């Protein structure tokens, strides 16, 4: 059911080895598309294709060429089934609040695309059909409301919003994701995510993956419902919101479209 890869470091790094290993997972088990978003100068470059990464010449070419300090990659297994199109292929990218955002998801939260379901975006409209993109657009809506309420917004404000709503959406299924604003790499491990830090004489790099990429290094599993924030290879913040229990009042249903919380 899809796999994620995120990499953040304190300087640009040749990503060929990690991306090549990751691309092998985009074969029979994740055949419905691949995408790589990487930071270049002050922008994200997004390359993707609704084809299997393991057999894609374009993926091999991209993987060999990426030198960056921030990468989000994804191989897709469409669940629930949706068309193999560019619009449905992760990562998804948007501009919001004066920042570039990239998002990729592993799991299934079909509730967010149901007509009578939760968490419908109003400001950032999805281009495709996936529950992943709908959830991403909903989160951006909530970020925009936080930014609108404060002229000088601190990182803690929108990160706390992200932590809160991540647990809320996760209550509807499985919601593991990577998201970046171009500076931070944020990972939410609802039930399936691992991290590894590598250090060298002048290098600090953290890798995040659905399942460990290597067998000879000590990868650390996220606790259920854990959100971690990284910058330049270092972990700088974290929350453990945990998915909400079914039957509890749900924040996604308690937000009006003016940005206030209903009792």
N, C-alpha and C positions, 0 to 999 in steps of 0.2 A: 504494500500500500504506500507507494512513493518513498523516496529517501531524500534526506537533506544533507548538505555539506556547507559549513561556514568556516571561513578562515579570517583571522585578524592578526596583524603584526605591527611592530613598531617601525618597519621600513618596507619598501616594496620587495617582494620575494617572487622567485620563479615558482609558479604554481603547477607546473606540468606534472610532476610526480603524483601529487595528491589528486589532481583532477583526472588523471589517467586511471588511477585506481578506482576512483569514484565512478567513472564512466562505465566500467565493467559491470556495475550494478544496474545499468540501464539496458538490460537485455530482455530475456524472456519474462522475468518477474516484474520489470518496470518498463514496458515497451512503448508507452504512449506519448513520450516526449522528453525533452531535456532543455535545461536553460542554465546559463552562467551569467551572473551580473558581477562586474568587478569595477572597483574604483580606479579611475584614471584622471589624474589632475584633480579638478574640482567637480567631476561628474561621474555618473555611473555609465558604463557601457554594458548593454544588455544584448546577449546573443542567445537565441533559442530556436528550437525546431520541433515540430510535432512528429518526431521519429525516434526510434530507439538509439540511445547514445552509444551503445556498444558497437553498433554497425554504422555509425554516422561518420562520414569523412569530415563534415563540417565540425563536429564535436572534437575530433582528433586535432584538427587544425587550430581550433580555439584553445583547447587545453594546452597545446604546445607553446602558445604565444602569450599567455596571460602572465604578466608581471605586475603585481599589485600588493597593497597592504590590507585589502578588504574584498572578500569574495563571498557570494552566496550562490550555491548551485543546487540543482534539483533534478531528479529523474522521476518520471511520472507513471503511475498506475492509476488509470481513471476509475475512481470508485466514490460515488456511484458513476456508472458509465456516462460520459459526455464526449462530444465529438473531439477527434484529434485535430485541433486547429491551433493556430498561433495564439488566438485570444484565450484559449483554455490552458495554455502551456505556462508553467511557472518558470522563473519568478515573475511577479507582477510589479510594475513600476508606476509611480505617480509622484507629482509634486504637490506638497501641502505645507502651509505654514512657513514658506520660504526655504524649505528643505527638500532634497530628493529622497524618495522612499522606495525601498525594494522589499518584497515579501515573498516567502515560499512556505508551503504548508505540507505537513504529513498528517493524514487522518481523515476523519469524516464527520462533518457537522451539518447534515442535510437540513436541519431546522432553519438555518439562516436563509435558505432560498425558498422556503414554503410561503405561499401568499399570506397565511395567517401565522407565520412563525415569528421568531424574534429577530432583532438586530438588523433591521433593514436600513441600508445606507440612504441618506437623503442628499448629501452634497457631492460625494465622489461616486459616480455611477459605474458599475462593472461593465466591461466590454465583452465578457464571455459569460459562460453558464455555470461556472464552478462555485461550490460553496466556499472554497478557499478565497477567491477574489472578492466575493460578497463580504466575507468576514474582514478582509483587509480594508475594504472601503468603509465598512462600519467603524473600524478602529480609527481610520483617518478622520472620519466625522467627529469622533470624540476628541481626538487630538486638536482639531480645529476649534472646538468649543473651549478647550483649556487655554489655547493660545489667545483666543478672543477675549477671555476674561482677564488677562494680565498683559500689560504692556511689555514687561520684562519677565519672560517666563524662564524658570529654572528647570534644569534637567529632571529634578525629582518630581515635578508636577505631572508632566506627561508620562514619565515612566511609571508613576504610581497609578495613573489612569490605565496604562497598558496592563499592569499587573492585575488590577481589579477586573477588567473586562476579559482578560485571558481566561481566568478561572470561571467567569460567567459563561463564556462561549463553550469552554471545555465540558461543561455540565451536559451539553447536548450530544456528546459523542467523543471523538478523539481530536485533540487540537495541539499538535506539536508544530512549532514554527520558528523561523528565523526572520528577523526584520532589521532594517538598518535605515538610519537617517543620513548616511554618508559619513558620519563620525563614529557612531557607536554600532556595535553588532550585538543585537539582543536576541536571546534564545529562550523559548518557553518549552519546557519538557513536561507535557501532560503525563505521558507514560512511556516515552521511548526517545531518549536523546542522551548522548555521551560527549564528554569533552576531554581534551588532552592539551597540555601546555608543553612546548619545547623551548628550551633556552640555549643560547650560544653566547659567544663572547660579545657580540653586538646585536643579538637577535632575541626578541621575545615574540613568540607566535602561539596562538591558541587555535586549535581545530575543534570543530563541533560537527558531529555526525550522528545520524540516526542509529547506526551500528558502527562499532570501531572499524577504522580502515585498515589497521595493522594488528598483528597478533603478538608482536614482541615489545609493545609499549603498554603502559598502565593507563587505560582510559577510565574515566570516572563517570558513572551513571548519574543523571539528574535524579533528585528526589521527585516524587509525583507532585505536579503542580508548581515546580520551581522555575522561576524566571531569573536569568543571569544577564548582566550587562557588561560588555567588554569594550575596551578602547585601546587601540595601539597594542593589542596582544595581551593586555592585563585585564583581569576582572576588577571592575570598579564599583559594582553594586549588585544587589540581589534581593529577591523577595520569594517567599513561599506562600503563594495565595491558595494553592490547591483548588481543584475543581469543586464547584458547589455541589451539595447533595441534592438529588432530585426531590421535588416537592417544596423546596424552600422558595421564598419570594426571589424573583430573578431581576438583577439590575438591568438587563437588556430590555425588560418589559417595564422598567420604572423610569425611563428617561424620556421626557417629552421633547418635542422638536425645537423648543426654545433653549434647551440646554440645562434645564433645572430638573431636580429629582422629585418625583411625585411620592407622596406618602403611601 
